[in-house]
Amino acid sequence: MSRHVLQAVGLVRRYGGLTAVDHVDLVAPPGMITGLIGPNGAGKSTLFSLLTGVEQPDEGKVVLGSTDITRMRPDIRSRRGLVQTFQVPSLFPTLTVADNLLVGAENRRRDYAGGLLGLSAQGRGRVSHSIERGLERLGLAPKGPVTQIVEEVLDSLGLSDVRDTIAGTLPTGALRLVEFARALCARPDILLLDEPASGLDSEETAKLSQLLRRTAAGGVGIVIVDHDVDLVFSVVDQVYAMVGGRVVASGDPQTVRNDPTVRSVYLAQAPLAAAGQSGEAR
Ligand SMILES: Nc1ncnc2c1ncn2[C@@H]1O[C@H](COP(=O)(O)OP(=O)(O)OP(=O)(O)O)[C@@H](O)[C@H]1O
């Protein structure tokens, strides 16, 4: 399956007199992990919100593949393959793990079915299940029954044992994994991960790191914002470093780590040794 590249082009977001995101260009290709770092107030969260669609830019655009998605709502972006996970897991606490994953899988398929029927983006969300079942019978559904996708993801993430567990009863580490699994069930082109390591212990963070690499190797593009600089530098293929709303350095982790501006910013807050010690800022 060919997946889409995500691009930010000249994004600007102002709050009154403050320019939180100042003419930012970013390219997040499929199959690669892209990290966003910067000290507090650098504009990372605002840029992330512009990519997800939670915020609208004052200037510039967000493009997924060849489609300008700047004015699309987050849920519509999600159905088109730009899927996000949240700092606080947004699962349905009273549903089982498997049912939470089904919600993720159904969400994406509805847009696919609507696209075949020529419905508007909004109309796609309202396509009835009977039409979807019909498409499935005709062999036009993308990958067979959604339950199959759910079972595959449960299996590949080692979650089969908790498939019937009520999500709200799981500890933080497991919840984050289920949130990630649900995002995968939506068959993303690009996954936007906001603080995925928050609340995880070092063992869980190491597992997350492996999982991110495996997911990218499968062709999914990942954009990650996390305060854990060690995690970001160790897992990403490319990094964008922001200061004062602007991208001050970008490229492979080693290049960005050694950039004089990045070093001076991080050294002012916490040591960022070439060997890769962690800093407080992200
Ligand atoms: N809704 C808002 N209204 C006014 N100013 C805002 C708003 N959101 C963010 N800002 C300001 O924009 C700037 C960038 O904030 P942002 O949260 O994007 O930075 P950040 O890099 O994510 O910081 P942190 O690591 O502390 O979360 C900051 O000066 C912040 O105070």
The ligand as a MOL file (V3000), in Angstrom:
LIG
                    3D

  0  0  0     0  0            999 V3000
M  V30 BEGIN CTAB
M  V30 COUNTS 31 33 0 0 0
M  V30 BEGIN ATOM
M  V30 1 N -3.9950 29.2240 23.4270 0
M  V30 2 C -2.9480 30.0270 23.5910 0
M  V30 3 N -3.1120 31.3420 23.8350 0
M  V30 4 C -2.0580 32.1700 23.9840 0
M  V30 5 N -0.7780 31.7690 23.9130 0
M  V30 6 C -0.5390 30.4670 23.6840 0
M  V30 7 C -1.6060 29.5340 23.5120 0
M  V30 8 N -1.0570 28.3010 23.2840 0
M  V30 9 C 0.2840 28.4730 23.3280 0
M  V30 10 N 0.5790 29.7640 23.5650 0
M  V30 11 C 1.9380 30.3220 23.6510 0
M  V30 12 O 2.6220 29.9520 22.4650 0
M  V30 13 C 3.9840 29.6440 22.7560 0
M  V30 14 C 4.2710 28.2330 22.2870 0
M  V30 15 O 3.5620 27.3280 23.1430 0
M  V30 16 P 3.5790 25.7710 22.9320 0
M  V30 17 O 2.7050 25.1820 23.9810 0
M  V30 18 O 3.2770 25.4440 21.5240 0
M  V30 19 O 5.1080 25.4100 23.2200 0
M  V30 20 P 5.7560 24.0000 23.5450 0
M  V30 21 O 7.0420 23.9550 22.8140 0
M  V30 22 O 4.7980 22.9150 23.2730 0
M  V30 23 O 6.0150 24.1120 25.1060 0
M  V30 24 P 5.9060 22.9700 26.2600 0
M  V30 25 O 7.0640 22.0540 26.0580 0
M  V30 26 O 6.0420 23.7760 27.5200 0
M  V30 27 O 4.5870 22.3100 26.1140 0
M  V30 28 C 4.1740 29.8310 24.2480 0
M  V30 29 O 4.6980 31.1110 24.4600 0
M  V30 30 C 2.7570 29.7320 24.7950 0
M  V30 31 O 2.6100 30.4930 25.9800 0
M  V30 END ATOM
M  V30 BEGIN BOND
M  V30 1 1 1 2
M  V30 2 1 2 3
M  V30 3 2 2 7
M  V30 4 2 3 4
M  V30 5 1 4 5
M  V30 6 2 5 6
M  V30 7 1 6 7
M  V30 8 1 6 10
M  V30 9 1 7 8
M  V30 10 2 8 9
M  V30 11 1 9 10
M  V30 12 1 10 11
M  V30 13 1 11 12
M  V30 14 1 11 30
M  V30 15 1 12 13
M  V30 16 1 13 14
M  V30 17 1 13 28
M  V30 18 1 14 15
M  V30 19 1 15 16
M  V30 20 2 16 17
M  V30 21 1 16 18
M  V30 22 1 16 19
M  V30 23 1 19 20
M  V30 24 2 20 21
M  V30 25 1 20 22
M  V30 26 1 20 23
M  V30 27 1 23 24
M  V30 28 2 24 25
M  V30 29 1 24 26
M  V30 30 1 24 27
M  V30 31 1 28 29
M  V30 32 1 28 30
M  V30 33 1 30 31
M  V30 END BOND
M  V30 END CTAB
M  END
